[in-house]
Amino acid sequence: MVSPAFQTDVTMTASESRSSLQQAIFNRRTLICIFTGFSSGLPLYILAQLVPAWMRTEGIGLKEIGLFTLINLPYTWKFLWAPLMDRFSLPFLGLRRGWMLLTQIMLLLSIAALPWLDLNNNLLIITWLAAAVAFFSASQDVVLDAYRREILPDTELGFGNSIHINAYRIAGLIPGSLSLILADHFDWQTVFAVTAAFMLLGIALTLCIDEPEHRYTPHTLRSAVTEPFQEFFNRNGVRQATLILAFIFLYKLGDNMATALSTPFYIDLGFSLSEIGIIAKNAALWPMVFGSIAGGIIMIRLGINRSLWVFGVVQMLSILGFALLAHVGANLWLLGLVIGFEYLGVGLGTAAMVAFIARTTDHRYTATQFALFTAVAALPRSLANAATGYIVEATGWETFFYLCTLLAVPGMLLLVVMAPWQEAPQAEEARA
């Protein structure tokens, strides 16, 4: 017979567990993560979805569109100027909020300016302007990532980053759905102006939140540059640090390549812009809402390590969904299923990876280390994706997606070392 005292302890433990879960979900930090995710995702998806659609409808070839993804290089090199954002405060709003406001205003202006030049006669100038959008977007990511890391306790890293990433993905519905629908009824200048106006949500966030407490600020620019790298390699050792960077690069390599030309893929299958926009909106929204809640709760329960395994498998299966669509052809129902599963699977994989990155950073160097790790994660999107147009034209869409699935395998194999399944969530928190 179980003693009353033991039953009381069990009841208290279950009650405390529910209370802890509710506190991790329903708080102001969760709301902030929604806004940071939306503000971060919007400019990236404008470059990844809206700009390729604009270029394709204006007669630009797949090879040129594929090479155009090289404008995303600022996402790869952002760690070079991240120390400036750790070291210097602008003369308004504080260390984090000042940089947030500046980058968001510049994004608003540069996005709206994109279509005011003729695409066929001014492609080089437009490329530089798009690169400026990527630069301001990458810079905003530096400070938003640092801010989020500084306000989230370690126990909320999984859920907070899941909310951030899924809001990030929801932001893709603006250029990937609403803007495409508008493009069938308005000129591109109006479409880009309306899309850019959504950056006002990020500006509103910046003006409403508080500046976090900074435990340590580098005293010189030199220390801001060198100390984050020294700390990372000294803490992990050269071999382990190299494996961490390799894992961050490889984990999302396959799905990054698979989604690089998703909008031109849908167009080539024969879908209209309105069909793509409407299906994307309805098929992506509910999987995204479900993923943001379920994925975050799963990470609280399973821990980051096991979530990387589960979400990685779902992520690989979502790539095969694109291959099935390429095999079947233009089918609206299948398009909806593929987009919905892609938003669920890839979004969850990204959320787990960002949580892993956040756990790997040191609180004293959040901006620079976070920028370094996310820059490594962005390498496939910036470099490997540049070749996607050539690969598709050489192999066809279906074979291309099978290749992307194979490229996801090495990252999964590294989980054995980087995120062992048998390590319990409590052990993860203690290590963090």
Contacts in CASP RR format, 6 or more apart in sequence:
PFRMAT RR
TARGET T0000
AUTHOR 0000-0000-0000
METHOD contacts of the structure
MODEL  1
MVSPAFQTDVTMTASESRSSLQQAIFNRRTLICIFTGFSSGLPLYILAQL
VPAWMRTEGIGLKEIGLFTLINLPYTWKFLWAPLMDRFSLPFLGLRRGWM
LLTQIMLLLSIAALPWLDLNNNLLIITWLAAAVAFFSASQDVVLDAYRRE
ILPDTELGFGNSIHINAYRIAGLIPGSLSLILADHFDWQTVFAVTAAFML
LGIALTLCIDEPEHRYTPHTLRSAVTEPFQEFFNRNGVRQATLILAFIFL
YKLGDNMATALSTPFYIDLGFSLSEIGIIAKNAALWPMVFGSIAGGIIMI
RLGINRSLWVFGVVQMLSILGFALLAHVGANLWLLGLVIGFEYLGVGLGT
AAMVAFIARTTDHRYTATQFALFTAVAALPRSLANAATGYIVEATGWETF
FYLCTLLAVPGMLLLVVMAPWQEAPQAEEARA
20 155 0 8 1.000
21 297 0 8 1.000
21 300 0 8 1.000
24 155 0 8 1.000
24 156 0 8 1.000
24 159 0 8 1.000
24 300 0 8 1.000
25 159 0 8 1.000
25 297 0 8 1.000
29 151 0 8 1.000
29 152 0 8 1.000
29 156 0 8 1.000
29 160 0 8 1.000
30 159 0 8 1.000
30 160 0 8 1.000
30 163 0 8 1.000
32 148 0 8 1.000
32 151 0 8 1.000
32 205 0 8 1.000
32 209 0 8 1.000
33 148 0 8 1.000
33 152 0 8 1.000
33 160 0 8 1.000
33 161 0 8 1.000
33 163 0 8 1.000
33 164 0 8 1.000
33 167 0 8 1.000
34 163 0 8 1.000
34 164 0 8 1.000
34 167 0 8 1.000
35 167 0 8 1.000
35 201 0 8 1.000
35 202 0 8 1.000
35 204 0 8 1.000
35 205 0 8 1.000
36 144 0 8 1.000
36 147 0 8 1.000
36 148 0 8 1.000
36 164 0 8 1.000
36 167 0 8 1.000
36 205 0 8 1.000
37 144 0 8 1.000
37 163 0 8 1.000
37 164 0 8 1.000
37 165 0 8 1.000
37 167 0 8 1.000
37 168 0 8 1.000
37 171 0 8 1.000
38 167 0 8 1.000
38 168 0 8 1.000
38 170 0 8 1.000
38 171 0 8 1.000
38 198 0 8 1.000
38 201 0 8 1.000
38 202 0 8 1.000
39 104 0 8 1.000
39 140 0 8 1.000
39 144 0 8 1.000
39 171 0 8 1.000
39 199 0 8 1.000
39 201 0 8 1.000
39 202 0 8 1.000
39 205 0 8 1.000
40 137 0 8 1.000
40 140 0 8 1.000
40 141 0 8 1.000
40 144 0 8 1.000
40 164 0 8 1.000
40 168 0 8 1.000
40 171 0 8 1.000
41 168 0 8 1.000
41 169 0 8 1.000
41 171 0 8 1.000
41 172 0 8 1.000
42 171 0 8 1.000
42 172 0 8 1.000
42 174 0 8 1.000
42 175 0 8 1.000
42 195 0 8 1.000
42 198 0 8 1.000
42 199 0 8 1.000
43 107 0 8 1.000
43 111 0 8 1.000
43 133 0 8 1.000
43 134 0 8 1.000
43 136 0 8 1.000
43 137 0 8 1.000
43 140 0 8 1.000
43 199 0 8 1.000
44 75 0 8 1.000
44 137 0 8 1.000
44 168 0 8 1.000
45 171 0 8 1.000
45 172 0 8 1.000
45 174 0 8 1.000
45 175 0 8 1.000
45 176 0 8 1.000
46 111 0 8 1.000
46 133 0 8 1.000
46 175 0 8 1.000
46 179 0 8 1.000
46 195 0 8 1.000
47 71 0 8 1.000
47 72 0 8 1.000
47 130 0 8 1.000
47 133 0 8 1.000
47 134 0 8 1.000
47 137 0 8 1.000
48 69 0 8 1.000
48 259 0 8 1.000
48 260 0 8 1.000
49 172 0 8 1.000
49 175 0 8 1.000
49 176 0 8 1.000
49 180 0 8 1.000
49 262 0 8 1.000
49 263 0 8 1.000
50 175 0 8 1.000
50 176 0 8 1.000
50 179 0 8 1.000
50 180 0 8 1.000
50 191 0 8 1.000
50 192 0 8 1.000
50 195 0 8 1.000
51 68 0 8 1.000
51 114 0 8 1.000
51 130 0 8 1.000
52 65 0 8 1.000
52 68 0 8 1.000
52 261 0 8 1.000
52 263 0 8 1.000
52 264 0 8 1.000
53 176 0 8 1.000
53 180 0 8 1.000
53 183 0 8 1.000
53 263 0 8 1.000
53 264 0 8 1.000
53 267 0 8 1.000
53 273 0 8 1.000
54 115 0 8 1.000
54 119 0 8 1.000
54 183 0 8 1.000
54 188 0 8 1.000
55 61 0 8 1.000
55 64 0 8 1.000
55 65 0 8 1.000
55 68 0 8 1.000
55 119 0 8 1.000
56 65 0 8 1.000
56 263 0 8 1.000
56 264 0 8 1.000
56 267 0 8 1.000
57 183 0 8 1.000
57 267 0 8 1.000
57 273 0 8 1.000
58 119 0 8 1.000
58 120 0 8 1.000
59 120 0 8 1.000
60 119 0 8 1.000
60 120 0 8 1.000
60 123 0 8 1.000
62 261 0 8 1.000
62 264 0 8 1.000
62 389 0 8 1.000
62 392 0 8 1.000
62 393 0 8 1.000
63 389 0 8 1.000
63 390 0 8 1.000
63 393 0 8 1.000
64 123 0 8 1.000
65 261 0 8 1.000
65 264 0 8 1.000
65 389 0 8 1.000
66 260 0 8 1.000
66 261 0 8 1.000
66 385 0 8 1.000
66 386 0 8 1.000
66 387 0 8 1.000
66 388 0 8 1.000
66 389 0 8 1.000
66 390 0 8 1.000
67 386 0 8 1.000
68 127 0 8 1.000
68 130 0 8 1.000
69 260 0 8 1.000
69 381 0 8 1.000
69 382 0 8 1.000
69 385 0 8 1.000
69 386 0 8 1.000
69 388 0 8 1.000
70 382 0 8 1.000
70 383 0 8 1.000
70 386 0 8 1.000
71 127 0 8 1.000
71 130 0 8 1.000
71 131 0 8 1.000
71 133 0 8 1.000
71 134 0 8 1.000
72 134 0 8 1.000
72 378 0 8 1.000
72 381 0 8 1.000
72 382 0 8 1.000
72 385 0 8 1.000
73 131 0 8 1.000
73 134 0 8 1.000
73 382 0 8 1.000
74 131 0 8 1.000
74 134 0 8 1.000
74 135 0 8 1.000
74 137 0 8 1.000
74 138 0 8 1.000
74 139 0 8 1.000
75 134 0 8 1.000
75 137 0 8 1.000
75 138 0 8 1.000
75 141 0 8 1.000
75 374 0 8 1.000
75 375 0 8 1.000
75 378 0 8 1.000
75 381 0 8 1.000
75 382 0 8 1.000
76 375 0 8 1.000
76 376 0 8 1.000
76 378 0 8 1.000
76 379 0 8 1.000
76 382 0 8 1.000
76 383 0 8 1.000
77 138 0 8 1.000
77 375 0 8 1.000
78 138 0 8 1.000
78 139 0 8 1.000
78 141 0 8 1.000
78 142 0 8 1.000
78 371 0 8 1.000
78 374 0 8 1.000
78 375 0 8 1.000
79 368 0 8 1.000
79 371 0 8 1.000
79 372 0 8 1.000
79 375 0 8 1.000
81 139 0 8 1.000
81 142 0 8 1.000
82 142 0 8 1.000
82 367 0 8 1.000
82 368 0 8 1.000
82 370 0 8 1.000
82 371 0 8 1.000
82 372 0 8 1.000
83 218 0 8 1.000
83 221 0 8 1.000
83 224 0 8 1.000
83 225 0 8 1.000
83 228 0 8 1.000
83 367 0 8 1.000
83 368 0 8 1.000
84 221 0 8 1.000
84 224 0 8 1.000
85 95 0 8 1.000
85 99 0 8 1.000
85 139 0 8 1.000
85 142 0 8 1.000
85 143 0 8 1.000
85 146 0 8 1.000
85 367 0 8 1.000
86 146 0 8 1.000
86 217 0 8 1.000
86 218 0 8 1.000
86 224 0 8 1.000
86 228 0 8 1.000
86 365 0 8 1.000
86 366 0 8 1.000
86 367 0 8 1.000
86 368 0 8 1.000
87 217 0 8 1.000
87 218 0 8 1.000
87 220 0 8 1.000
87 221 0 8 1.000
87 224 0 8 1.000
88 221 0 8 1.000
89 95 0 8 1.000
89 98 0 8 1.000
90 98 0 8 1.000
90 99 0 8 1.000
90 102 0 8 1.000
92 98 0 8 1.000
92 101 0 8 1.000
93 100 0 8 1.000
93 101 0 8 1.000
93 206 0 8 1.000
93 211 0 8 1.000
94 211 0 8 1.000
95 211 0 8 1.000
95 214 0 8 1.000
95 217 0 8 1.000
96 143 0 8 1.000
96 146 0 8 1.000
96 147 0 8 1.000
96 150 0 8 1.000
96 211 0 8 1.000
96 212 0 8 1.000
97 147 0 8 1.000
97 206 0 8 1.000
97 209 0 8 1.000
97 211 0 8 1.000
98 206 0 8 1.000
99 139 0 8 1.000
99 140 0 8 1.000
99 142 0 8 1.000
99 143 0 8 1.000
100 140 0 8 1.000
100 143 0 8 1.000
100 144 0 8 1.000
100 147 0 8 1.000
100 202 0 8 1.000
100 206 0 8 1.000
101 203 0 8 1.000
101 206 0 8 1.000
101 207 0 8 1.000
103 136 0 8 1.000
103 137 0 8 1.000
103 139 0 8 1.000
103 140 0 8 1.000
103 143 0 8 1.000
104 140 0 8 1.000
104 199 0 8 1.000
104 202 0 8 1.000
104 203 0 8 1.000
104 206 0 8 1.000
105 203 0 8 1.000
106 132 0 8 1.000
106 136 0 8 1.000
107 133 0 8 1.000
107 136 0 8 1.000
107 137 0 8 1.000
107 140 0 8 1.000
107 196 0 8 1.000
107 199 0 8 1.000
108 196 0 8 1.000
108 197 0 8 1.000
108 199 0 8 1.000
108 200 0 8 1.000
108 203 0 8 1.000
109 196 0 8 1.000
110 129 0 8 1.000
110 132 0 8 1.000
110 133 0 8 1.000
110 136 0 8 1.000
111 133 0 8 1.000
111 192 0 8 1.000
111 195 0 8 1.000
111 196 0 8 1.000
111 199 0 8 1.000
112 192 0 8 1.000
112 193 0 8 1.000
112 196 0 8 1.000
112 197 0 8 1.000
113 129 0 8 1.000
114 126 0 8 1.000
114 129 0 8 1.000
114 130 0 8 1.000
114 133 0 8 1.000
114 192 0 8 1.000
115 187 0 8 1.000
115 188 0 8 1.000
115 189 0 8 1.000
115 191 0 8 1.000
115 192 0 8 1.000
116 189 0 8 1.000
117 125 0 8 1.000
117 126 0 8 1.000
117 129 0 8 1.000
119 126 0 8 1.000
141 371 0 8 1.000
141 374 0 8 1.000
142 367 0 8 1.000
142 370 0 8 1.000
142 371 0 8 1.000
143 367 0 8 1.000
145 358 0 8 1.000
145 366 0 8 1.000
145 367 0 8 1.000
145 370 0 8 1.000
145 371 0 8 1.000
145 374 0 8 1.000
146 366 0 8 1.000
146 367 0 8 1.000
146 370 0 8 1.000
147 212 0 8 1.000
148 160 0 8 1.000
148 161 0 8 1.000
148 164 0 8 1.000
148 358 0 8 1.000
149 358 0 8 1.000
149 361 0 8 1.000
149 363 0 8 1.000
149 366 0 8 1.000
149 370 0 8 1.000
150 212 0 8 1.000
150 213 0 8 1.000
150 214 0 8 1.000
150 363 0 8 1.000
150 366 0 8 1.000
151 212 0 8 1.000
152 160 0 8 1.000
152 161 0 8 1.000
152 358 0 8 1.000
154 359 0 8 1.000
154 429 0 8 1.000
154 432 0 8 1.000
155 300 0 8 1.000
155 429 0 8 1.000
157 304 0 8 1.000
157 355 0 8 1.000
157 358 0 8 1.000
157 359 0 8 1.000
157 432 0 8 1.000
158 296 0 8 1.000
158 299 0 8 1.000
158 300 0 8 1.000
158 303 0 8 1.000
158 304 0 8 1.000
158 307 0 8 1.000
158 351 0 8 1.000
158 352 0 8 1.000
158 355 0 8 1.000
158 358 0 8 1.000
159 296 0 8 1.000
159 297 0 8 1.000
159 299 0 8 1.000
159 300 0 8 1.000
160 296 0 8 1.000
160 355 0 8 1.000
161 351 0 8 1.000
161 354 0 8 1.000
161 355 0 8 1.000
161 358 0 8 1.000
162 291 0 8 1.000
162 292 0 8 1.000
162 295 0 8 1.000
162 296 0 8 1.000
162 299 0 8 1.000
162 348 0 8 1.000
162 351 0 8 1.000
162 352 0 8 1.000
162 355 0 8 1.000
163 292 0 8 1.000
163 296 0 8 1.000
164 351 0 8 1.000
164 354 0 8 1.000
165 347 0 8 1.000
165 350 0 8 1.000
165 351 0 8 1.000
165 354 0 8 1.000
166 288 0 8 1.000
166 289 0 8 1.000
166 291 0 8 1.000
166 292 0 8 1.000
166 347 0 8 1.000
166 351 0 8 1.000
167 292 0 8 1.000
168 350 0 8 1.000
169 284 0 8 1.000
169 288 0 8 1.000
169 343 0 8 1.000
169 346 0 8 1.000
169 347 0 8 1.000
169 350 0 8 1.000
170 284 0 8 1.000
170 285 0 8 1.000
170 288 0 8 1.000
171 198 0 8 1.000
173 280 0 8 1.000
173 281 0 8 1.000
173 284 0 8 1.000
173 285 0 8 1.000
174 195 0 8 1.000
174 198 0 8 1.000
175 195 0 8 1.000
176 263 0 8 1.000
176 276 0 8 1.000
176 277 0 8 1.000
176 280 0 8 1.000
177 276 0 8 1.000
177 277 0 8 1.000
177 278 0 8 1.000
177 280 0 8 1.000
177 281 0 8 1.000
177 284 0 8 1.000
178 194 0 8 1.000
178 195 0 8 1.000
178 277 0 8 1.000
178 281 0 8 1.000
179 191 0 8 1.000
179 192 0 8 1.000
179 194 0 8 1.000
179 195 0 8 1.000
180 263 0 8 1.000
180 273 0 8 1.000
180 274 0 8 1.000
180 276 0 8 1.000
180 277 0 8 1.000
180 280 0 8 1.000
181 273 0 8 1.000
181 274 0 8 1.000
181 277 0 8 1.000
181 278 0 8 1.000
182 190 0 8 1.000
182 191 0 8 1.000
182 194 0 8 1.000
183 191 0 8 1.000
183 273 0 8 1.000
184 272 0 8 1.000
184 273 0 8 1.000
184 274 0 8 1.000
215 363 0 8 1.000
215 364 0 8 1.000
216 363 0 8 1.000
216 364 0 8 1.000
218 224 0 8 1.000
218 227 0 8 1.000
224 368 0 8 1.000
225 368 0 8 1.000
227 364 0 8 1.000
227 365 0 8 1.000
228 362 0 8 1.000
228 365 0 8 1.000
228 368 0 8 1.000
228 369 0 8 1.000
228 372 0 8 1.000
229 368 0 8 1.000
229 372 0 8 1.000
231 362 0 8 1.000
231 364 0 8 1.000
231 365 0 8 1.000
231 369 0 8 1.000
232 241 0 8 1.000
232 362 0 8 1.000
232 369 0 8 1.000
232 372 0 8 1.000
233 241 0 8 1.000
235 362 0 8 1.000
236 244 0 8 1.000
243 414 0 8 1.000
243 417 0 8 1.000
243 418 0 8 1.000
244 360 0 8 1.000
244 418 0 8 1.000
245 373 0 8 1.000
245 376 0 8 1.000
246 414 0 8 1.000
247 411 0 8 1.000
247 414 0 8 1.000
247 415 0 8 1.000
247 417 0 8 1.000
247 418 0 8 1.000
248 353 0 8 1.000
248 356 0 8 1.000
248 357 0 8 1.000
248 373 0 8 1.000
248 376 0 8 1.000
248 377 0 8 1.000
249 376 0 8 1.000
249 377 0 8 1.000
249 379 0 8 1.000
249 380 0 8 1.000
250 410 0 8 1.000
250 411 0 8 1.000
250 414 0 8 1.000
251 308 0 8 1.000
251 312 0 8 1.000
251 349 0 8 1.000
251 353 0 8 1.000
251 377 0 8 1.000
251 411 0 8 1.000
251 412 0 8 1.000
251 414 0 8 1.000
252 315 0 8 1.000
252 346 0 8 1.000
252 349 0 8 1.000
252 350 0 8 1.000
252 353 0 8 1.000
252 377 0 8 1.000
252 380 0 8 1.000
252 408 0 8 1.000
253 380 0 8 1.000
253 384 0 8 1.000
253 407 0 8 1.000
253 408 0 8 1.000
253 410 0 8 1.000
253 411 0 8 1.000
254 319 0 8 1.000
254 380 0 8 1.000
254 404 0 8 1.000
254 405 0 8 1.000
254 407 0 8 1.000
254 408 0 8 1.000
255 315 0 8 1.000
255 316 0 8 1.000
255 318 0 8 1.000
255 319 0 8 1.000
255 346 0 8 1.000
255 404 0 8 1.000
255 408 0 8 1.000
256 380 0 8 1.000
256 381 0 8 1.000
256 384 0 8 1.000
256 385 0 8 1.000
257 380 0 8 1.000
257 384 0 8 1.000
257 385 0 8 1.000
257 388 0 8 1.000
257 404 0 8 1.000
257 407 0 8 1.000
258 319 0 8 1.000
258 322 0 8 1.000
258 401 0 8 1.000
258 404 0 8 1.000
258 405 0 8 1.000
259 342 0 8 1.000
259 346 0 8 1.000
260 381 0 8 1.000
260 385 0 8 1.000
260 388 0 8 1.000
261 385 0 8 1.000
261 388 0 8 1.000
261 389 0 8 1.000
261 392 0 8 1.000
262 322 0 8 1.000
262 342 0 8 1.000
263 276 0 8 1.000
265 322 0 8 1.000
265 326 0 8 1.000
265 397 0 8 1.000
266 276 0 8 1.000
266 335 0 8 1.000
267 273 0 8 1.000
267 276 0 8 1.000
268 397 0 8 1.000
269 325 0 8 1.000
269 326 0 8 1.000
269 329 0 8 1.000
269 330 0 8 1.000
270 330 0 8 1.000
271 279 0 8 1.000
271 330 0 8 1.000
271 332 0 8 1.000
271 335 0 8 1.000
275 332 0 8 1.000
275 335 0 8 1.000
276 335 0 8 1.000
279 332 0 8 1.000
279 335 0 8 1.000
279 336 0 8 1.000
279 339 0 8 1.000
280 339 0 8 1.000
282 336 0 8 1.000
283 335 0 8 1.000
283 336 0 8 1.000
283 337 0 8 1.000
283 339 0 8 1.000
283 340 0 8 1.000
283 343 0 8 1.000
284 339 0 8 1.000
284 340 0 8 1.000
284 343 0 8 1.000
287 340 0 8 1.000
287 341 0 8 1.000
287 343 0 8 1.000
287 344 0 8 1.000
288 343 0 8 1.000
288 344 0 8 1.000
288 347 0 8 1.000
290 344 0 8 1.000
291 344 0 8 1.000
291 347 0 8 1.000
291 348 0 8 1.000
295 307 0 8 1.000
295 311 0 8 1.000
295 348 0 8 1.000
295 351 0 8 1.000
296 351 0 8 1.000
298 307 0 8 1.000
298 310 0 8 1.000
299 307 0 8 1.000
299 351 0 8 1.000
299 352 0 8 1.000
299 355 0 8 1.000
301 425 0 8 1.000
302 310 0 8 1.000
302 425 0 8 1.000
303 425 0 8 1.000
303 428 0 8 1.000
304 352 0 8 1.000
304 355 0 8 1.000
304 356 0 8 1.000
304 359 0 8 1.000
304 419 0 8 1.000
304 425 0 8 1.000
304 428 0 8 1.000
305 415 0 8 1.000
305 419 0 8 1.000
305 420 0 8 1.000
305 421 0 8 1.000
305 423 0 8 1.000
305 425 0 8 1.000
305 428 0 8 1.000
306 419 0 8 1.000
306 421 0 8 1.000
306 425 0 8 1.000
307 348 0 8 1.000
307 352 0 8 1.000
307 355 0 8 1.000
308 349 0 8 1.000
308 352 0 8 1.000
308 353 0 8 1.000
308 356 0 8 1.000
308 415 0 8 1.000
308 418 0 8 1.000
308 419 0 8 1.000
309 412 0 8 1.000
309 415 0 8 1.000
309 419 0 8 1.000
309 421 0 8 1.000
311 345 0 8 1.000
311 347 0 8 1.000
311 348 0 8 1.000
311 349 0 8 1.000
311 351 0 8 1.000
311 352 0 8 1.000
312 345 0 8 1.000
312 348 0 8 1.000
312 349 0 8 1.000
312 352 0 8 1.000
312 408 0 8 1.000
312 412 0 8 1.000
313 412 0 8 1.000
314 344 0 8 1.000
314 345 0 8 1.000
314 348 0 8 1.000
314 349 0 8 1.000
315 345 0 8 1.000
315 346 0 8 1.000
315 347 0 8 1.000
315 348 0 8 1.000
315 349 0 8 1.000
315 408 0 8 1.000
316 405 0 8 1.000
316 408 0 8 1.000
316 409 0 8 1.000
316 412 0 8 1.000
317 341 0 8 1.000
317 345 0 8 1.000
318 338 0 8 1.000
318 341 0 8 1.000
318 342 0 8 1.000
318 344 0 8 1.000
318 345 0 8 1.000
318 346 0 8 1.000
319 401 0 8 1.000
319 404 0 8 1.000
319 405 0 8 1.000
319 408 0 8 1.000
320 401 0 8 1.000
320 402 0 8 1.000
320 405 0 8 1.000
321 338 0 8 1.000
321 341 0 8 1.000
321 342 0 8 1.000
321 401 0 8 1.000
322 338 0 8 1.000
322 342 0 8 1.000
322 397 0 8 1.000
322 401 0 8 1.000
322 404 0 8 1.000
323 398 0 8 1.000
323 401 0 8 1.000
323 402 0 8 1.000
323 405 0 8 1.000
324 334 0 8 1.000
324 338 0 8 1.000
325 331 0 8 1.000
325 334 0 8 1.000
325 335 0 8 1.000
325 338 0 8 1.000
326 396 0 8 1.000
326 397 0 8 1.000
326 398 0 8 1.000
326 400 0 8 1.000
326 401 0 8 1.000
327 398 0 8 1.000
328 334 0 8 1.000
353 377 0 8 1.000
354 374 0 8 1.000
356 418 0 8 1.000
356 419 0 8 1.000
357 370 0 8 1.000
357 373 0 8 1.000
357 374 0 8 1.000
357 377 0 8 1.000
358 370 0 8 1.000
359 428 0 8 1.000
359 432 0 8 1.000
360 369 0 8 1.000
360 373 0 8 1.000
361 369 0 8 1.000
361 370 0 8 1.000
361 373 0 8 1.000
362 369 0 8 1.000
388 400 0 8 1.000
391 400 0 8 1.000
391 403 0 8 1.000
392 400 0 8 1.000
395 403 0 8 1.000
415 421 0 8 1.000
END
